[in-house]
Each structure stands twice: as C-alpha cells, then as structure tokens.
Amino acid sequence: MNDDALRTSIAGIDLTSPILLAAGTAGVLSEMRDVLDPSKLGGIVTKSITKEVRQGNPFPRITFSRAGMMNAIGLANPGIDGFVRDEGPKAATMGCPIIGSVAGDCLDDYVEVATRLASIDGVRAIEANVSCPNVHSGLEFGSDPAALKDLISAMSGAIGDIPMFVKLSPVTVGTPNTIVDLARVAIESGARGLTLTNTVPAMGIDVRTRKPILANVTGGLSGPAIHPIVVRLVHLVYRGLAKDAGVPIIAAGGVTRWEDAAEFILAGASVVQIGAGSFASPRASVKMRKGLAKWVRTQGASSVSDLVGQVKLD
Ligand SMILES: Cc1cc2nc3c(=O)[nH]c(=O)nc-3n(C[C@H](O)[C@H](O)[C@H](O)COP(=O)(O)O)c2cc1C
C-alpha cells in the first residue's frame, strides 16, 4: 500500500510514512530487512554508534515486563570503523532514509562519529543520543545545559547540511532543568529535530533469588508503560517551544498500535519511532500503516501532517 495520507517530511527529508524504527531496536542497520520491507517505513535509526567497538553490559541485559521491556544493553555496537566497513555500503540500498545515531564518552568522539556517519551515502540525518541511562556518563550531556550546548554546537557545525536531531531523556529529576529547557538549548545550538524520548530509568528484582533481574542492576524501561508519560512530554515541548520554533518532534515511547502513533501526532509529534513494539510484533511498524491512514482520512485531513498538535484542549 502506498498511501498519500501518510506522506510527510521532517527537516527537509521526505518520508513515505511517519513511522520509523527506533535506535537500537532494529539491529545495527539492515537486520530488519529480513522481516519487513523498509520502503514501507519512514526511516530506520541505526544502533547508537560509538568511536570504539563496545561489547555492552553483561547478560542478562534485556527483560520483558508486564507493560513493556527493560534493557541495559550498554550501547553494544561495532564501532564507527566496523559500521562504515560492514553496514555503511548498505545504507543507500535500504529503501528508506537512514538516521545515524551517535553516542560517545566525550565531545570529540561524538563529533568524529557524527561526521563519519553523515558522510555515508543514504544517511540523511544524525540523531545525537545524549540520554542513554545504561552507560556511565550516558546522561551527562543530555542533562547539563552547558555541556549540551557545546556538544550540539560542535556536532551540528561538523556535519554541515545534514540535519541533526537530539534525543532527550524523559527524566530530568535531580537537575534544575525541565525537558523544555533542555530542548531549547538543543534548538539554539543547531538541532533541527527533537527525539522524545529515550527509556525511563528502572529496576526489577527477582524475589526468589533476591537479585536484580538485569546484571547491570538498573536499566531503561520502554514499551506501553511509558507511552502516556511521553505523550505528556511531547505535548509540553510542542506547546512550550517546538511549535513556534518550527522544529519537528520525533516521538518514541510505547507505540504498539496505530492509535498510539495517532496520539503522539495529536500531542505534537511530526513522526514516531517504534522500539519495544517491534520486539512484540516485528512487523508492527508496517502493519499499523493502514489504521493510521484510515484515521487521517476519517479526521477529514488529507495528510498526517495536518493533524500534528491538533489535540482539542477546550
Ligand atoms: C533493546 C533496546 C536497545 C536500545 N538501544 C538504543 C540505542 O542504542 N540508542 C538510543 O538512542 N536508544 C536506544 N533505545 C531506546 C529506544 O530507541 C527508544 O527511545 C525507547 O525504547 C522508547 O521507545 P519504545 O517504548 O517504543 O521502545 C533502545 C531500546 C531498547 C528496548
């Protein structure tokens, strides 16, 4: 199905669907090609890539809970050399825009990885992951406005015309800043899209062994449990900043059905990403196209973009 109601664009990139696959949940880049047709997707976000190869945290590092899943993968990835060598040549053949996700321990590493990813044919945007709860220093850049400003200014300066999206944490407790404050810093520093959000820091305990379920002790919760939390954050950032700034929101958090995607769009997201939903149903991102397109038409709109932020508040 090729439905015009789903066509949209973010930061100048045309998409055939507002549904993308979220970082770290679709393999490194090309693995989902075995189970679905990527041309039916709005895009694929790569696994977050770091400068060096990372083995990630010890196992167990994924567990499924009643309302989603918890992970502490710890950014396992082939490193930028391995990515450029093994996955880079596939990017332009995937049939949908590729967004290169970047993580790192220091500003120079982020800049180097972003620059190399941005030069790959088929990589249309960079997503700066400044919100990983599962690695030491993973949240540092995303919660400190001064560090965020330096990082995003340096990255966006280095990648030139390729747009950069900044992926924030849903949790700003313990910092004096709200997510709107941090999003404002990101935009003022050159971000052309805001990915809201990463996982919610969480923990599970096996009551029989009395041990933490994840070897890392804590992890990040995703899936349906976090969806209403992220809907509120999208709403706050859209109304408080992104709408007037004209910067698109890319929502991630518990999308498993077309209704979840529609809810994010009404709250202010231009597009959505699916993470945990692909683990539960690997083709969910493609299957929900039909329901979403029908919803757009029954709302009297010709394009999904007409419904962005259209929640009725009175
Ligand atoms: C197994 C797993 C691995 C993830 N790896 C990354 C990653 O490498 N980089 C990143 O920015 N987010 C990562 N995430 C977070 C997702 O991209 C997404 O932001 C989050 O899971 C919320 O969406 P969801 O509820 O649809 O899963 C990961 C999530 C899961 C479940």
The ligand as a Gaussian input file, in Angstrom:
#p B3LYP/6-31G(d) Opt

LIG

0 1
 C       16.817000      -3.157000      23.363000
 C       16.857000      -1.675000      23.243000
 C       18.019000      -1.061000      22.798000
 C       18.069000       0.342000      22.659000
 N       19.213000       0.922000      22.191000
 C       19.239000       2.274000      21.987000
 C       20.361000       2.895000      21.395000
 O       21.348000       2.253000      21.023000
 N       20.328000       4.243000      21.256000
 C       19.247000       5.013000      21.606000
 O       19.254000       6.231000      21.404000
 N       18.136000       4.439000      22.132000
 C       18.119000       3.095000      22.333000
 N       16.986000       2.509000      22.847000
 C       15.811000       3.355000      23.167000
 C       14.794000       3.334000      22.024000
 O       15.361000       3.842000      20.828000
 C       13.535000       4.163000      22.388000
 O       13.905000       5.512000      22.574000
 C       12.873000       3.673000      23.666000
 O       12.931000       2.277000      23.755000
 C       11.411000       4.131000      23.772000
 O       10.641000       3.634000      22.698000
 P        9.750000       2.274000      22.828000
 O        8.917000       2.416000      24.055000
 O        8.981000       2.210000      21.557000
 O       10.729000       1.138000      22.980000
 C       16.928000       1.126000      22.994000
 C       15.755000       0.493000      23.437000
 C       15.704000      -0.882000      23.560000
 C       14.418000      -1.527000      24.018000

